[in-house]
Amino acid sequence: MFKKNQRKILELENKIEKLEANLVAQKDVFEQQLKTLRQQLAAVVSGVPPTTQSILNALPYSEIPKEQVLEFIQTVPNLLILDVRSDEGWSSGHIAKAKHIPAVQVSQRLNEFPDKTRPILTICANGNSAVTICQLLVREGYTQVFNALGGMAGYRGPMIKPEILASDAEQVKGSDRKLITKLLSVLDNEVRPGLKRDGGDLQIIEVENGVVKLKMTGACVGCGAQKRTVEEGIKNHLKKYFPEILHIEDLSLK
């Protein structure tokens, strides 16, 4: 009799454990659904509501049909277009003012877009890789995330190709013309290509008394890493070749 009761107790305990595990799982699902609902509601309040299909599919981000991507880009204020293709894909043509960060680098470069309320449209080659990036952005607290369905393969709007024209030394102010010519050559060959791949560029305004005055352009302007790029990246790179360079002044920050 005792053994029989003991077996029943063990069976009940196992059932209770399963019920508790199921309850925890259901709670996690409920909390995730509630979080998604809050994100969707926040998007509505912000003026850039999620698509109907995204709401029905309970997605924490919105999917923009390829037929609507161009209109979306043209009508959403302060939109960040995040192109997550490879360098080769980017070089084949990209959307004007898009920011290029390969998908494998996005998690390490989130500091480059610190405003988590800014609308972000992710775009990749065919719409698949960008889904992973959308999920990453949502987990990191970004509240207005959109994915371009079909990626660049489905995009029918205008595109540009990165083109690096040699800097014109005649447009740069400064008395040491030899230094200016050499400095521009280093930038054209070793610095600007990297900026171009990310959708940005720079323009040298003046070189005088150890001070280089420049302006960042394209996706570099307003980027969360702009100041570090200038003060640590460009300055340190130039000082390897030109020890007389003492300071870099970014006029685009003024």
C-alpha positions in Angstrom: 0.0 0.0 0.0 2.8 2.4 0.9 4.7 1.8 -2.3 1.5 2.3 -4.3 0.8 5.6 -2.7 4.5 6.6 -3.2 4.2 6.0 -6.9 1.1 8.2 -7.0 2.9 10.9 -5.2 5.8 10.7 -7.6 3.4 10.9 -10.6 1.6 13.9 -9.1 4.9 15.6 -8.5 6.0 15.0 -12.1 2.7 16.4 -13.4 3.1 19.5 -11.1 6.7 20.0 -12.5 5.4 19.8 -16.1 2.6 22.2 -15.3 5.0 24.7 -13.7 7.4 24.4 -16.7 4.4 25.0 -19.1 3.3 28.0 -17.0 6.8 29.5 -17.2 6.9 29.0 -21.0 3.4 30.5 -21.4 4.5 33.5 -19.3 7.5 34.1 -21.5 5.3 33.9 -24.6 2.8 36.4 -23.0 5.6 38.8 -22.0 7.1 38.7 -25.5 3.7 39.3 -27.1 3.1 42.2 -24.7 6.5 43.7 -25.5 5.7 43.4 -29.3 2.4 45.1 -28.8 4.0 47.9 -26.9 6.6 48.4 -29.6 3.8 48.5 -32.3 1.8 51.0 -30.2 4.9 53.2 -29.8 5.4 53.1 -33.5 1.8 54.3 -34.1 2.3 57.1 -31.6 5.5 58.2 -33.3 3.7 58.7 -36.6 5.3 55.7 -38.5 2.9 52.9 -37.8 3.8 49.2 -38.5 2.2 47.6 -41.5 -1.1 45.7 -41.1 0.6 42.4 -42.0 3.3 43.0 -39.4 0.7 43.5 -36.7 -1.2 40.4 -37.8 2.0 38.3 -37.7 2.9 39.8 -34.3 6.3 41.0 -35.6 8.2 43.5 -33.5 9.4 45.2 -36.7 7.6 46.0 -39.9 8.0 44.5 -43.4 7.7 47.0 -46.3 6.6 45.4 -49.6 9.1 46.0 -52.4 6.5 48.0 -54.3 6.3 50.5 -51.4 10.0 50.8 -50.4 10.7 53.8 -52.6 7.7 55.7 -51.4 8.6 54.8 -47.8 12.1 56.2 -48.2 10.7 59.4 -49.7 8.1 60.0 -47.1 9.5 59.0 -43.7 11.3 61.8 -42.0 14.8 61.3 -40.6 14.9 57.7 -42.0 18.2 55.8 -41.6 18.6 53.4 -44.5 20.9 50.6 -43.2 22.4 48.6 -46.0 23.8 45.4 -44.6 25.2 43.8 -47.8 28.8 42.9 -48.3 31.3 45.4 -49.7 30.9 43.8 -53.1 27.1 44.2 -53.0 27.4 47.8 -51.9 29.9 48.6 -54.7 27.5 47.3 -57.3 25.0 50.1 -56.5 23.2 51.5 -53.4 20.5 53.9 -52.3 21.6 57.5 -51.9 22.4 58.5 -48.3 22.2 54.9 -47.1 24.6 53.8 -44.4 26.6 50.7 -45.2 27.5 48.2 -42.5 27.9 44.5 -43.4 25.5 42.3 -41.5 28.4 40.6 -39.5 29.5 44.0 -38.2 26.2 45.5 -37.1 26.2 44.2 -33.5 29.7 45.8 -32.9 28.8 49.1 -34.5 25.4 50.0 -32.9 27.1 53.0 -31.3 27.0 54.6 -34.8 23.3 55.1 -34.6 22.6 55.9 -30.9 19.1 57.3 -31.3 17.0 54.2 -30.7 13.8 56.1 -31.7 15.0 57.0 -35.2 13.2 55.0 -38.0 15.6 52.4 -39.5 15.0 50.6 -42.8 17.2 47.6 -43.2 18.0 46.4 -46.7 20.1 43.5 -47.9 20.6 41.6 -51.2 17.2 39.8 -51.2 15.5 40.6 -47.9 16.7 37.6 -45.9 19.8 38.7 -44.0 18.1 41.9 -43.0 15.5 40.0 -41.0 18.2 38.9 -38.6 19.4 42.5 -38.3 15.8 43.6 -37.6 15.6 41.1 -34.8 18.9 42.2 -33.4 17.9 45.9 -33.4 14.6 45.1 -31.7 16.4 43.2 -29.0 18.7 46.1 -28.5 15.8 48.5 -27.9 15.3 50.2 -31.3 11.6 51.1 -31.5 11.1 51.8 -35.2 12.6 49.0 -37.3 11.6 48.2 -40.8 12.7 45.6 -43.4 12.7 46.1 -47.1 11.1 42.9 -48.5 13.0 41.7 -51.6 16.1 43.7 -50.6 18.0 45.4 -53.3 16.9 42.8 -55.8 13.4 44.1 -55.5 14.3 47.8 -55.2 13.2 49.8 -58.3 14.3 53.3 -57.3 17.4 55.3 -58.2 20.9 54.0 -57.2 24.4 55.3 -57.1 27.7 53.6 -57.3 30.6 54.6 -55.1 33.0 56.7 -57.1 36.2 58.2 -55.7 37.2 61.2 -57.7 40.7 62.6 -56.9 40.6 65.5 -54.5 41.4 68.8 -56.1 44.4 70.4 -54.4 43.4 73.8 -55.9 40.3 73.8 -53.8 42.3 73.5 -50.5 43.5 76.6 -48.7 47.1 76.6 -47.3 50.6 77.8 -48.0 52.4 74.5 -48.1 51.2 73.2 -51.5 53.5 70.2 -51.4 52.1 69.0 -48.1 48.6 69.5 -49.3 49.2 67.4 -52.4 50.8 64.5 -50.5 48.1 64.6 -47.8 45.3 64.5 -50.4 47.0 61.5 -52.0 47.0 59.6 -48.8 43.4 60.4 -48.1 42.3 59.4 -51.6 44.0 56.1 -51.5 43.8 55.0 -47.9 41.0 56.8 -46.1 38.2 57.8 -48.4 37.6 54.3 -49.9 36.6 53.0 -46.5 34.3 56.0 -45.9 32.8 55.5 -49.3 32.0 51.9 -48.5 30.0 53.1 -45.5 28.1 55.7 -47.6 30.3 58.7 -46.5 33.2 60.8 -47.6 35.2 63.8 -46.6 36.4 67.1 -48.0 39.6 68.9 -47.0 39.0 72.7 -46.6 42.3 74.0 -45.4 45.8 72.8 -44.2 47.7 75.4 -42.3 50.0 75.5 -39.2 49.6 71.8 -38.4 45.8 72.0 -38.5 43.7 70.2 -41.1 40.2 71.5 -41.5 37.7 69.2 -43.1 34.1 68.4 -43.6 32.5 64.9 -43.4 29.8 64.2 -45.9 27.1 61.6 -46.8 26.3 59.0 -44.1 29.3 60.2 -42.0 27.4 63.4 -41.0 25.5 62.7 -37.8 26.9 59.2 -37.4 27.5 58.2 -33.8 31.1 57.4 -34.6 31.8 60.6 -36.5 33.8 62.3 -33.8 35.9 59.2 -33.1 36.5 58.6 -36.8 37.9 62.1 -37.2 39.9 62.4 -33.9 41.2 58.8 -33.7 40.9 57.3 -37.1 41.8 60.1 -39.6 44.1 62.1 -37.3 46.1 59.0 -36.3 46.4 57.8 -39.9 47.6 61.1 -41.2 50.2 61.6 -38.3 51.9 58.3 -39.4 52.8 60.1 -42.7 52.9 63.7 -41.5 54.1 64.2 -38.0 53.6 68.0 -38.4 49.8 67.5 -38.4 48.8 68.5 -34.8 45.0 68.7 -35.0 42.0 67.8 -37.1 39.1 70.3 -37.1 35.8 68.9 -38.3 33.8 71.9 -39.7 30.7 69.7 -40.3 30.2 69.5 -36.5 29.7 73.3 -36.3 
